[in-house]
Amino acid sequence: MLPKFLLADTIEEPDKTYVVHTHRPRFIVECDTEGFDMQQQIHWLDKQPAIKDDADALIDLARGFYELQMDIIDSMFDDNNAEPK
């Protein structure tokens, strides 16, 4: 079974990060590498939930996943020389 969320990037757009929700309704959050809410676009692969609160709850889960992943990545690097610990 696939993880519920995946983090992705591409060399074609180095300033973008993507959070991919693999369970239905599937969607991709495209955001700036500087933050989840910066220049954010939501790409629904399945029909968007009709109830706005349901869609907002899914986006909040994606935000939580993104923030956790960024914290983990940040903790792997030493601020002094930007090399893995």
PyMOL Python script that loads the backbone (N, CA, C, O; Angstrom):
from pymol import cmd

cmd.read_pdbstr("""\
ATOM      1  N   MET A   1       0.840  -1.180   0.000  1.00  0.00           N
ATOM      2  CA  MET A   1       0.000   0.000   0.000  1.00  0.00           C
ATOM      3  C   MET A   1       0.883   1.241   0.000  1.00  0.00           C
ATOM      4  O   MET A   1       1.887   1.302   0.709  1.00  0.00           O
ATOM      5  N   LEU A   2       0.503   2.215  -0.793  1.00  0.00           N
ATOM      6  CA  LEU A   2       1.247   3.471  -0.870  1.00  0.00           C
ATOM      7  C   LEU A   2       1.078   4.293   0.398  1.00  0.00           C
ATOM      8  O   LEU A   2       0.047   4.208   1.065  1.00  0.00           O
ATOM      9  N   PRO A   3       2.098   5.096   0.733  1.00  0.00           N
ATOM     10  CA  PRO A   3       1.912   6.043   1.836  1.00  0.00           C
ATOM     11  C   PRO A   3       0.806   7.035   1.459  1.00  0.00           C
ATOM     12  O   PRO A   3       0.528   7.248   0.279  1.00  0.00           O
ATOM     13  N   LYS A   4       0.196   7.623   2.453  1.00  0.00           N
ATOM     14  CA  LYS A   4      -0.893   8.566   2.199  1.00  0.00           C
ATOM     15  C   LYS A   4      -0.382   9.832   1.510  1.00  0.00           C
ATOM     16  O   LYS A   4      -1.062  10.392   0.651  1.00  0.00           O
ATOM     17  N   PHE A   5       0.824  10.282   1.893  1.00  0.00           N
ATOM     18  CA  PHE A   5       1.412  11.471   1.294  1.00  0.00           C
ATOM     19  C   PHE A   5       2.819  11.169   0.812  1.00  0.00           C
ATOM     20  O   PHE A   5       3.525  10.345   1.394  1.00  0.00           O
ATOM     21  N   LEU A   6       3.218  11.845  -0.259  1.00  0.00           N
ATOM     22  CA  LEU A   6       4.578  11.799  -0.774  1.00  0.00           C
ATOM     23  C   LEU A   6       5.050  13.234  -0.983  1.00  0.00           C
ATOM     24  O   LEU A   6       4.259  14.110  -1.331  1.00  0.00           O
ATOM     25  N   LEU A   7       6.330  13.466  -0.770  1.00  0.00           N
ATOM     26  CA  LEU A   7       6.935  14.764  -1.020  1.00  0.00           C
ATOM     27  C   LEU A   7       7.728  14.648  -2.310  1.00  0.00           C
ATOM     28  O   LEU A   7       8.469  13.683  -2.492  1.00  0.00           O
ATOM     29  N   ALA A   8       7.586  15.617  -3.212  1.00  0.00           N
ATOM     30  CA  ALA A   8       8.256  15.533  -4.504  1.00  0.00           C
ATOM     31  C   ALA A   8       8.817  16.894  -4.903  1.00  0.00           C
ATOM     32  O   ALA A   8       8.347  17.943  -4.463  1.00  0.00           O
ATOM     33  N   ASP A   9       9.835  16.834  -5.751  1.00  0.00           N
ATOM     34  CA  ASP A   9      10.362  18.035  -6.382  1.00  0.00           C
ATOM     35  C   ASP A   9      10.869  17.657  -7.761  1.00  0.00           C
ATOM     36  O   ASP A   9      10.879  16.480  -8.122  1.00  0.00           O
ATOM     37  N   THR A  10      11.287  18.645  -8.530  1.00  0.00           N
ATOM     38  CA  THR A  10      11.776  18.390  -9.874  1.00  0.00           C
ATOM     39  C   THR A  10      12.839  19.423 -10.227  1.00  0.00           C
ATOM     40  O   THR A  10      12.746  20.580  -9.816  1.00  0.00           O
ATOM     41  N   ILE A  11      13.844  19.008 -10.986  1.00  0.00           N
ATOM     42  CA  ILE A  11      14.872  19.965 -11.394  1.00  0.00           C
ATOM     43  C   ILE A  11      14.332  20.977 -12.399  1.00  0.00           C
ATOM     44  O   ILE A  11      14.930  22.033 -12.605  1.00  0.00           O
ATOM     45  N   GLU A  12      13.210  20.654 -13.020  1.00  0.00           N
ATOM     46  CA  GLU A  12      12.602  21.581 -13.981  1.00  0.00           C
ATOM     47  C   GLU A  12      12.063  22.832 -13.304  1.00  0.00           C
ATOM     48  O   GLU A  12      12.014  23.899 -13.916  1.00  0.00           O
ATOM     49  N   GLU A  13      11.661  22.708 -12.051  1.00  0.00           N
ATOM     50  CA  GLU A  13      11.164  23.844 -11.272  1.00  0.00           C
ATOM     51  C   GLU A  13      11.760  23.759  -9.875  1.00  0.00           C
ATOM     52  O   GLU A  13      11.094  23.310  -8.942  1.00  0.00           O
ATOM     53  N   PRO A  14      13.029  24.194  -9.722  1.00  0.00           N
ATOM     54  CA  PRO A  14      13.725  24.013  -8.442  1.00  0.00           C
ATOM     55  C   PRO A  14      13.129  24.800  -7.269  1.00  0.00           C
ATOM     56  O   PRO A  14      13.428  24.498  -6.114  1.00  0.00           O
ATOM     57  N   ASP A  15      12.302  25.791  -7.545  1.00  0.00           N
ATOM     58  CA  ASP A  15      11.697  26.584  -6.473  1.00  0.00           C
ATOM     59  C   ASP A  15      10.339  26.049  -6.038  1.00  0.00           C
ATOM     60  O   ASP A  15       9.647  26.688  -5.246  1.00  0.00           O
ATOM     61  N   LYS A  16       9.954  24.891  -6.544  1.00  0.00           N
ATOM     62  CA  LYS A  16       8.661  24.293  -6.221  1.00  0.00           C
ATOM     63  C   LYS A  16       8.839  22.998  -5.444  1.00  0.00           C
ATOM     64  O   LYS A  16       9.797  22.255  -5.653  1.00  0.00           O
ATOM     65  N   THR A  17       7.906  22.746  -4.552  1.00  0.00           N
ATOM     66  CA  THR A  17       7.801  21.479  -3.839  1.00  0.00           C
ATOM     67  C   THR A  17       6.375  20.988  -4.015  1.00  0.00           C
ATOM     68  O   THR A  17       5.441  21.788  -4.090  1.00  0.00           O
ATOM     69  N   TYR A  18       6.208  19.688  -4.080  1.00  0.00           N
ATOM     70  CA  TYR A  18       4.891  19.099  -4.299  1.00  0.00           C
ATOM     71  C   TYR A  18       4.581  18.106  -3.187  1.00  0.00           C
ATOM     72  O   TYR A  18       5.412  17.270  -2.833  1.00  0.00           O
ATOM     73  N   VAL A  19       3.376  18.211  -2.646  1.00  0.00           N
ATOM     74  CA  VAL A  19       2.874  17.225  -1.697  1.00  0.00           C
ATOM     75  C   VAL A  19       1.784  16.456  -2.434  1.00  0.00           C
ATOM     76  O   VAL A  19       0.778  17.027  -2.855  1.00  0.00           O
ATOM     77  N   VAL A  20       2.001  15.159  -2.581  1.00  0.00           N
ATOM     78  CA  VAL A  20       1.088  14.312  -3.350  1.00  0.00           C
ATOM     79  C   VAL A  20       0.261  13.475  -2.369  1.00  0.00           C
ATOM     80  O   VAL A  20       0.814  12.731  -1.559  1.00  0.00           O
ATOM     81  N   HIS A  21      -1.058  13.603  -2.449  1.00  0.00           N
ATOM     82  CA  HIS A  21      -1.979  12.798  -1.642  1.00  0.00           C
ATOM     83  C   HIS A  21      -2.399  11.616  -2.506  1.00  0.00           C
ATOM     84  O   HIS A  21      -3.049  11.798  -3.535  1.00  0.00           O
ATOM     85  N   THR A  22      -2.029  10.404  -2.093  1.00  0.00           N
ATOM     86  CA  THR A  22      -2.216   9.223  -2.939  1.00  0.00           C
ATOM     87  C   THR A  22      -3.548   8.504  -2.732  1.00  0.00           C
ATOM     88  O   THR A  22      -3.911   7.633  -3.522  1.00  0.00           O
ATOM     89  N   HIS A  23      -4.271   8.861  -1.684  1.00  0.00           N
ATOM     90  CA  HIS A  23      -5.570   8.235  -1.424  1.00  0.00           C
ATOM     91  C   HIS A  23      -6.678   9.126  -1.965  1.00  0.00           C
ATOM     92  O   HIS A  23      -6.494  10.333  -2.118  1.00  0.00           O
ATOM     93  N   ARG A  24      -7.807   8.538  -2.250  1.00  0.00           N
ATOM     94  CA  ARG A  24      -8.918   9.324  -2.805  1.00  0.00           C
ATOM     95  C   ARG A  24      -9.558  10.216  -1.753  1.00  0.00           C
ATOM     96  O   ARG A  24      -9.763   9.782  -0.619  1.00  0.00           O
ATOM     97  N   PRO A  25      -9.873  11.441  -2.107  1.00  0.00           N
ATOM     98  CA  PRO A  25      -9.624  12.081  -3.392  1.00  0.00           C
ATOM     99  C   PRO A  25      -8.153  12.471  -3.530  1.00  0.00           C
ATOM    100  O   PRO A  25      -7.582  13.117  -2.652  1.00  0.00           O
ATOM    101  N   ARG A  26      -7.564  12.071  -4.632  1.00  0.00           N
ATOM    102  CA  ARG A  26      -6.153  12.343  -4.874  1.00  0.00           C
ATOM    103  C   ARG A  26      -5.969  13.787  -5.320  1.00  0.00           C
ATOM    104  O   ARG A  26      -6.777  14.336  -6.069  1.00  0.00           O
ATOM    105  N   PHE A  27      -4.878  14.388  -4.836  1.00  0.00           N
ATOM    106  CA  PHE A  27      -4.559  15.751  -5.236  1.00  0.00           C
ATOM    107  C   PHE A  27      -3.078  16.000  -5.040  1.00  0.00           C
ATOM    108  O   PHE A  27      -2.385  15.249  -4.354  1.00  0.00           O
ATOM    109  N   ILE A  28      -2.609  17.070  -5.657  1.00  0.00           N
ATOM    110  CA  ILE A  28      -1.220  17.502  -5.509  1.00  0.00           C
ATOM    111  C   ILE A  28      -1.241  18.957  -5.092  1.00  0.00           C
ATOM    112  O   ILE A  28      -1.907  19.786  -5.713  1.00  0.00           O
ATOM    113  N   VAL A  29      -0.497  19.263  -4.024  1.00  0.00           N
ATOM    114  CA  VAL A  29      -0.329  20.647  -3.600  1.00  0.00           C
ATOM    115  C   VAL A  29       1.009  21.106  -4.161  1.00  0.00           C
ATOM    116  O   VAL A  29       2.056  20.546  -3.838  1.00  0.00           O
ATOM    117  N   GLU A  30       0.963  22.114  -4.992  1.00  0.00           N
ATOM    118  CA  GLU A  30       2.170  22.727  -5.538  1.00  0.00           C
ATOM    119  C   GLU A  30       2.442  23.978  -4.717  1.00  0.00           C
ATOM    120  O   GLU A  30       1.581  24.850  -4.600  1.00  0.00           O
ATOM    121  N   CYS A  31       3.638  24.066  -4.149  1.00  0.00           N
ATOM    122  CA  CYS A  31       3.950  25.232  -3.317  1.00  0.00           C
ATOM    123  C   CYS A  31       5.396  25.649  -3.521  1.00  0.00           C
ATOM    124  O   CYS A  31       6.202  24.917  -4.096  1.00  0.00           O
ATOM    125  N   ASP A  32       5.699  26.830  -3.040  1.00  0.00           N
ATOM    126  CA  ASP A  32       7.047  27.368  -3.097  1.00  0.00           C
ATOM    127  C   ASP A  32       7.916  26.638  -2.082  1.00  0.00           C
ATOM    128  O   ASP A  32       7.426  26.242  -1.025  1.00  0.00           O
ATOM    129  N   THR A  33       9.188  26.456  -2.383  1.00  0.00           N
ATOM    130  CA  THR A  33      10.082  25.769  -1.455  1.00  0.00           C
ATOM    131  C   THR A  33      10.249  26.538  -0.151  1.00  0.00           C
ATOM    132  O   THR A  33      10.700  25.971   0.844  1.00  0.00           O
ATOM    133  N   GLU A  34       9.893  27.816  -0.139  1.00  0.00           N
ATOM    134  CA  GLU A  34      10.014  28.640   1.069  1.00  0.00           C
ATOM    135  C   GLU A  34       8.877  28.404   2.060  1.00  0.00           C
ATOM    136  O   GLU A  34       8.990  28.785   3.225  1.00  0.00           O
ATOM    137  N   GLY A  35       7.794  27.789   1.622  1.00  0.00           N
ATOM    138  CA  GLY A  35       6.697  27.540   2.541  1.00  0.00           C
ATOM    139  C   GLY A  35       5.484  26.948   1.850  1.00  0.00           C
ATOM    140  O   GLY A  35       5.238  27.174   0.665  1.00  0.00           O
ATOM    141  N   PHE A  36       4.738  26.187   2.626  1.00  0.00           N
ATOM    142  CA  PHE A  36       3.572  25.462   2.107  1.00  0.00           C
ATOM    143  C   PHE A  36       2.512  26.389   1.520  1.00  0.00           C
ATOM    144  O   PHE A  36       1.902  26.069   0.500  1.00  0.00           O
ATOM    145  N   ASP A  37       2.292  27.532   2.157  1.00  0.00           N
ATOM    146  CA  ASP A  37       1.218  28.435   1.729  1.00  0.00           C
ATOM    147  C   ASP A  37       1.658  29.471   0.703  1.00  0.00           C
ATOM    148  O   ASP A  37       0.846  30.270   0.237  1.00  0.00           O
ATOM    149  N   MET A  38       2.941  29.461   0.350  1.00  0.00           N
ATOM    150  CA  MET A  38       3.453  30.457  -0.598  1.00  0.00           C
ATOM    151  C   MET A  38       3.232  29.983  -2.029  1.00  0.00           C
ATOM    152  O   MET A  38       3.660  28.892  -2.408  1.00  0.00           O
ATOM    153  N   GLN A  39       2.560  30.814  -2.816  1.00  0.00           N
ATOM    154  CA  GLN A  39       2.267  30.528  -4.222  1.00  0.00           C
ATOM    155  C   GLN A  39       1.672  29.137  -4.395  1.00  0.00           C
ATOM    156  O   GLN A  39       2.034  28.395  -5.308  1.00  0.00           O
ATOM    157  N   GLN A  40       0.768  28.807  -3.514  1.00  0.00           N
ATOM    158  CA  GLN A  40       0.181  27.466  -3.474  1.00  0.00           C
ATOM    159  C   GLN A  40      -0.882  27.284  -4.551  1.00  0.00           C
ATOM    160  O   GLN A  40      -1.698  28.172  -4.799  1.00  0.00           O
ATOM    161  N   GLN A  41      -0.853  26.125  -5.178  1.00  0.00           N
ATOM    162  CA  GLN A  41      -1.905  25.714  -6.111  1.00  0.00           C
ATOM    163  C   GLN A  41      -2.285  24.280  -5.776  1.00  0.00           C
ATOM    164  O   GLN A  41      -1.423  23.441  -5.513  1.00  0.00           O
ATOM    165  N   ILE A  42      -3.568  24.013  -5.788  1.00  0.00           N
ATOM    166  CA  ILE A  42      -4.063  22.660  -5.535  1.00  0.00           C
ATOM    167  C   ILE A  42      -4.504  22.069  -6.871  1.00  0.00           C
ATOM    168  O   ILE A  42      -5.292  22.674  -7.598  1.00  0.00           O
ATOM    169  N   HIS A  43      -3.994  20.894  -7.183  1.00  0.00           N
ATOM    170  CA  HIS A  43      -4.353  20.187  -8.418  1.00  0.00           C
ATOM    171  C   HIS A  43      -5.119  18.930  -8.006  1.00  0.00           C
ATOM    172  O   HIS A  43      -4.525  17.979  -7.497  1.00  0.00           O
ATOM    173  N   TRP A  44      -6.422  18.924  -8.221  1.00  0.00           N
ATOM    174  CA  TRP A  44      -7.255  17.773  -7.872  1.00  0.00           C
ATOM    175  C   TRP A  44      -7.191  16.758  -8.998  1.00  0.00           C
ATOM    176  O   TRP A  44      -7.505  17.081 -10.144  1.00  0.00           O
ATOM    177  N   LEU A  45      -6.789  15.541  -8.688  1.00  0.00           N
ATOM    178  CA  LEU A  45      -6.754  14.461  -9.672  1.00  0.00           C
ATOM    179  C   LEU A  45      -8.086  13.719  -9.703  1.00  0.00           C
ATOM    180  O   LEU A  45      -8.466  13.136 -10.719  1.00  0.00           O
ATOM    181  N   ASP A  46      -8.779  13.751  -8.582  1.00  0.00           N
ATOM    182  CA  ASP A  46     -10.132  13.215  -8.478  1.00  0.00           C
ATOM    183  C   ASP A  46     -11.060  14.399  -8.208  1.00  0.00           C
ATOM    184  O   ASP A  46     -10.601  15.525  -8.014  1.00  0.00           O
ATOM    185  N   LYS A  47     -12.338  14.141  -8.197  1.00  0.00           N
ATOM    186  CA  LYS A  47     -13.299  15.208  -7.935  1.00  0.00           C
ATOM    187  C   LYS A  47     -13.043  15.821  -6.557  1.00  0.00           C
ATOM    188  O   LYS A  47     -12.910  15.116  -5.557  1.00  0.00           O
ATOM    189  N   GLN A  48     -12.980  17.142  -6.538  1.00  0.00           N
ATOM    190  CA  GLN A  48     -12.773  17.865  -5.279  1.00  0.00           C
ATOM    191  C   GLN A  48     -13.974  17.638  -4.362  1.00  0.00           C
ATOM    192  O   GLN A  48     -15.114  17.641  -4.827  1.00  0.00           O
ATOM    193  N   PRO A  49     -13.732  17.442  -3.062  1.00  0.00           N
ATOM    194  CA  PRO A  49     -14.866  17.261  -2.142  1.00  0.00           C
ATOM    195  C   PRO A  49     -15.855  18.428  -2.246  1.00  0.00           C
ATOM    196  O   PRO A  49     -15.461  19.593  -2.306  1.00  0.00           O
ATOM    197  N   ALA A  50     -17.135  18.088  -2.265  1.00  0.00           N
ATOM    198  CA  ALA A  50     -18.167  19.106  -2.402  1.00  0.00           C
ATOM    199  C   ALA A  50     -18.245  20.008  -1.170  1.00  0.00           C
ATOM    200  O   ALA A  50     -18.615  21.177  -1.276  1.00  0.00           O
ATOM    201  N   ILE A  51     -17.903  19.470  -0.018  1.00  0.00           N
ATOM    202  CA  ILE A  51     -17.961  20.240   1.220  1.00  0.00           C
ATOM    203  C   ILE A  51     -16.596  20.886   1.448  1.00  0.00           C
ATOM    204  O   ILE A  51     -15.584  20.195   1.570  1.00  0.00           O
ATOM    205  N   LYS A  52     -16.579  22.227   1.506  1.00  0.00           N
ATOM    206  CA  LYS A  52     -15.322  22.967   1.651  1.00  0.00           C
ATOM    207  C   LYS A  52     -14.537  22.537   2.887  1.00  0.00           C
ATOM    208  O   LYS A  52     -13.310  22.461   2.841  1.00  0.00           O
ATOM    209  N   ASP A  53     -15.222  22.258   3.980  1.00  0.00           N
ATOM    210  CA  ASP A  53     -14.537  21.838   5.206  1.00  0.00           C
ATOM    211  C   ASP A  53     -13.778  20.531   5.001  1.00  0.00           C
ATOM    212  O   ASP A  53     -12.709  20.343   5.582  1.00  0.00           O
ATOM    213  N   ASP A  54     -14.315  19.625   4.184  1.00  0.00           N
ATOM    214  CA  ASP A  54     -13.626  18.364   3.896  1.00  0.00           C
ATOM    215  C   ASP A  54     -12.347  18.616   3.100  1.00  0.00           C
ATOM    216  O   ASP A  54     -11.303  18.029   3.384  1.00  0.00           O
ATOM    217  N   ALA A  55     -12.440  19.495   2.102  1.00  0.00           N
ATOM    218  CA  ALA A  55     -11.257  19.841   1.310  1.00  0.00           C
ATOM    219  C   ALA A  55     -10.227  20.539   2.192  1.00  0.00           C
ATOM    220  O   ALA A  55      -9.036  20.237   2.111  1.00  0.00           O
ATOM    221  N   ASP A  56     -10.675  21.472   3.034  1.00  0.00           N
ATOM    222  CA  ASP A  56      -9.758  22.187   3.933  1.00  0.00           C
ATOM    223  C   ASP A  56      -9.068  21.232   4.902  1.00  0.00           C
ATOM    224  O   ASP A  56      -7.888  21.406   5.207  1.00  0.00           O
ATOM    225  N   ALA A  57      -9.788  20.232   5.384  1.00  0.00           N
ATOM    226  CA  ALA A  57      -9.204  19.256   6.309  1.00  0.00           C
ATOM    227  C   ALA A  57      -8.101  18.446   5.615  1.00  0.00           C
ATOM    228  O   ALA A  57      -7.071  18.155   6.223  1.00  0.00           O
ATOM    229  N   LEU A  58      -8.314  18.086   4.355  1.00  0.00           N
ATOM    230  CA  LEU A  58      -7.293  17.361   3.602  1.00  0.00           C
ATOM    231  C   LEU A  58      -6.057  18.225   3.369  1.00  0.00           C
ATOM    232  O   LEU A  58      -4.928  17.744   3.475  1.00  0.00           O
ATOM    233  N   ILE A  59      -6.270  19.486   3.055  1.00  0.00           N
ATOM    234  CA  ILE A  59      -5.153  20.405   2.845  1.00  0.00           C
ATOM    235  C   ILE A  59      -4.388  20.601   4.153  1.00  0.00           C
ATOM    236  O   ILE A  59      -3.161  20.693   4.145  1.00  0.00           O
ATOM    237  N   ASP A  60      -5.102  20.664   5.270  1.00  0.00           N
ATOM    238  CA  ASP A  60      -4.436  20.777   6.583  1.00  0.00           C
ATOM    239  C   ASP A  60      -3.573  19.550   6.878  1.00  0.00           C
ATOM    240  O   ASP A  60      -2.483  19.683   7.436  1.00  0.00           O
ATOM    241  N   LEU A  61      -4.042  18.367   6.514  1.00  0.00           N
ATOM    242  CA  LEU A  61      -3.235  17.153   6.678  1.00  0.00           C
ATOM    243  C   LEU A  61      -1.982  17.221   5.806  1.00  0.00           C
ATOM    244  O   LEU A  61      -0.897  16.833   6.239  1.00  0.00           O
ATOM    245  N   ALA A  62      -2.136  17.715   4.582  1.00  0.00           N
ATOM    246  CA  ALA A  62      -0.988  17.862   3.685  1.00  0.00           C
ATOM    247  C   ALA A  62       0.010  18.867   4.268  1.00  0.00           C
ATOM    248  O   ALA A  62       1.220  18.652   4.203  1.00  0.00           O
ATOM    249  N   ARG A  63      -0.497  19.954   4.832  1.00  0.00           N
ATOM    250  CA  ARG A  63       0.359  20.960   5.466  1.00  0.00           C
ATOM    251  C   ARG A  63       1.148  20.344   6.621  1.00  0.00           C
ATOM    252  O   ARG A  63       2.351  20.576   6.743  1.00  0.00           O
ATOM    253  N   GLY A  64       0.485  19.569   7.460  1.00  0.00           N
ATOM    254  CA  GLY A  64       1.152  18.916   8.576  1.00  0.00           C
ATOM    255  C   GLY A  64       2.245  17.972   8.104  1.00  0.00           C
ATOM    256  O   GLY A  64       3.331  17.933   8.682  1.00  0.00           O
ATOM    257  N   PHE A  65       1.957  17.209   7.053  1.00  0.00           N
ATOM    258  CA  PHE A  65       2.954  16.310   6.475  1.00  0.00           C
ATOM    259  C   PHE A  65       4.148  17.098   5.957  1.00  0.00           C
ATOM    260  O   PHE A  65       5.296  16.751   6.235  1.00  0.00           O
ATOM    261  N   TYR A  66       3.874  18.159   5.205  1.00  0.00           N
ATOM    262  CA  TYR A  66       4.941  18.996   4.641  1.00  0.00           C
ATOM    263  C   TYR A  66       5.822  19.569   5.746  1.00  0.00           C
ATOM    264  O   TYR A  66       7.048  19.495   5.665  1.00  0.00           O
ATOM    265  N   GLU A  67       5.205  20.136   6.771  1.00  0.00           N
ATOM    266  CA  GLU A  67       5.971  20.756   7.855  1.00  0.00           C
ATOM    267  C   GLU A  67       6.826  19.731   8.601  1.00  0.00           C
ATOM    268  O   GLU A  67       7.970  20.019   8.951  1.00  0.00           O
ATOM    269  N   LEU A  68       6.286  18.551   8.842  1.00  0.00           N
ATOM    270  CA  LEU A  68       7.053  17.495   9.501  1.00  0.00           C
ATOM    271  C   LEU A  68       8.254  17.076   8.645  1.00  0.00           C
ATOM    272  O   LEU A  68       9.364  16.927   9.157  1.00  0.00           O
ATOM    273  N   GLN A  69       8.029  16.892   7.361  1.00  0.00           N
ATOM    274  CA  GLN A  69       9.111  16.504   6.468  1.00  0.00           C
ATOM    275  C   GLN A  69      10.192  17.576   6.414  1.00  0.00           C
ATOM    276  O   GLN A  69      11.380  17.252   6.415  1.00  0.00           O
ATOM    277  N   MET A  70       9.801  18.850   6.366  1.00  0.00           N
ATOM    278  CA  MET A  70      10.780  19.936   6.330  1.00  0.00           C
ATOM    279  C   MET A  70      11.579  19.992   7.628  1.00  0.00           C
ATOM    280  O   MET A  70      12.782  20.251   7.605  1.00  0.00           O
ATOM    281  N   ASP A  71      10.921  19.751   8.755  1.00  0.00           N
ATOM    282  CA  ASP A  71      11.630  19.712  10.044  1.00  0.00           C
ATOM    283  C   ASP A  71      12.661  18.592  10.065  1.00  0.00           C
ATOM    284  O   ASP A  71      13.778  18.781  10.547  1.00  0.00           O
ATOM    285  N   ILE A  72      12.291  17.438   9.547  1.00  0.00           N
ATOM    286  CA  ILE A  72      13.216  16.303   9.504  1.00  0.00           C
ATOM    287  C   ILE A  72      14.404  16.621   8.595  1.00  0.00           C
ATOM    288  O   ILE A  72      15.551  16.354   8.955  1.00  0.00           O
ATOM    289  N   ILE A  73      14.137  17.181   7.437  1.00  0.00           N
ATOM    290  CA  ILE A  73      15.211  17.535   6.508  1.00  0.00           C
ATOM    291  C   ILE A  73      16.126  18.578   7.141  1.00  0.00           C
ATOM    292  O   ILE A  73      17.349  18.453   7.075  1.00  0.00           O
ATOM    293  N   ASP A  74      15.542  19.602   7.750  1.00  0.00           N
ATOM    294  CA  ASP A  74      16.344  20.644   8.396  1.00  0.00           C
ATOM    295  C   ASP A  74      17.220  20.076   9.505  1.00  0.00           C
ATOM    296  O   ASP A  74      18.361  20.508   9.670  1.00  0.00           O
ATOM    297  N   SER A  75      16.704  19.117  10.265  1.00  0.00           N
ATOM    298  CA  SER A  75      17.470  18.547  11.372  1.00  0.00           C
ATOM    299  C   SER A  75      18.629  17.686  10.880  1.00  0.00           C
ATOM    300  O   SER A  75      19.546  17.393  11.647  1.00  0.00           O
ATOM    301  N   MET A  76      18.603  17.281   9.619  1.00  0.00           N
ATOM    302  CA  MET A  76      19.668  16.462   9.060  1.00  0.00           C
ATOM    303  C   MET A  76      20.901  17.286   8.680  1.00  0.00           C
ATOM    304  O   MET A  76      21.979  16.733   8.464  1.00  0.00           O
ATOM    305  N   PHE A  77      20.740  18.588   8.600  1.00  0.00           N
ATOM    306  CA  PHE A  77      21.834  19.434   8.153  1.00  0.00           C
ATOM    307  C   PHE A  77      22.335  20.324   9.280  1.00  0.00           C
ATOM    308  O   PHE A  77      21.552  20.839  10.078  1.00  0.00           O
ATOM    309  N   ASP A  78      23.621  20.491   9.332  1.00  0.00           N
ATOM    310  CA  ASP A  78      24.259  21.375  10.290  1.00  0.00           C
ATOM    311  C   ASP A  78      24.205  22.797   9.731  1.00  0.00           C
ATOM    312  O   ASP A  78      24.614  23.019   8.591  1.00  0.00           O
ATOM    313  N   ASP A  79      23.716  23.752  10.497  1.00  0.00           N
ATOM    314  CA  ASP A  79      23.594  25.135  10.037  1.00  0.00           C
ATOM    315  C   ASP A  79      24.944  25.745   9.652  1.00  0.00           C
ATOM    316  O   ASP A  79      24.995  26.636   8.805  1.00  0.00           O
ATOM    317  N   ASN A  80      26.024  25.282  10.255  1.00  0.00           N
ATOM    318  CA  ASN A  80      27.333  25.888   9.999  1.00  0.00           C
ATOM    319  C   ASN A  80      27.901  25.571   8.627  1.00  0.00           C
ATOM    320  O   ASN A  80      28.507  26.437   7.997  1.00  0.00           O
ATOM    321  N   ASN A  81      27.718  24.353   8.154  1.00  0.00           N
ATOM    322  CA  ASN A  81      28.329  24.008   6.876  1.00  0.00           C
ATOM    323  C   ASN A  81      27.369  23.340   5.882  1.00  0.00           C
ATOM    324  O   ASN A  81      27.794  22.900   4.814  1.00  0.00           O
ATOM    325  N   ALA A  82      26.101  23.264   6.225  1.00  0.00           N
ATOM    326  CA  ALA A  82      25.061  22.723   5.328  1.00  0.00           C
ATOM    327  C   ALA A  82      25.406  21.325   4.809  1.00  0.00           C
ATOM    328  O   ALA A  82      25.072  20.987   3.673  1.00  0.00           O
ATOM    329  N   GLU A  83      26.061  20.526   5.621  1.00  0.00           N
ATOM    330  CA  GLU A  83      26.331  19.142   5.247  1.00  0.00           C
ATOM    331  C   GLU A  83      25.588  18.229   6.197  1.00  0.00           C
ATOM    332  O   GLU A  83      25.355  18.591   7.351  1.00  0.00           O
ATOM    333  N   PRO A  84      25.211  17.048   5.729  1.00  0.00           N
ATOM    334  CA  PRO A  84      24.486  16.119   6.610  1.00  0.00           C
ATOM    335  C   PRO A  84      25.276  15.847   7.884  1.00  0.00           C
ATOM    336  O   PRO A  84      26.505  15.778   7.882  1.00  0.00           O
ATOM    337  N   LYS A  85      24.522  15.695   8.977  1.00  0.00           N
ATOM    338  CA  LYS A  85      25.146  15.383  10.275  1.00  0.00           C
ATOM    339  C   LYS A  85      25.627  13.954  10.300  1.00  0.00           C
ATOM    340  O   LYS A  85      26.178  13.505  11.305  1.00  0.00           O
TER     341      LYS A  85
END
""", "prot")
cmd.dss("prot")
cmd.show_as("cartoon", "prot")
cmd.util.cbc("prot")
cmd.orient("prot")
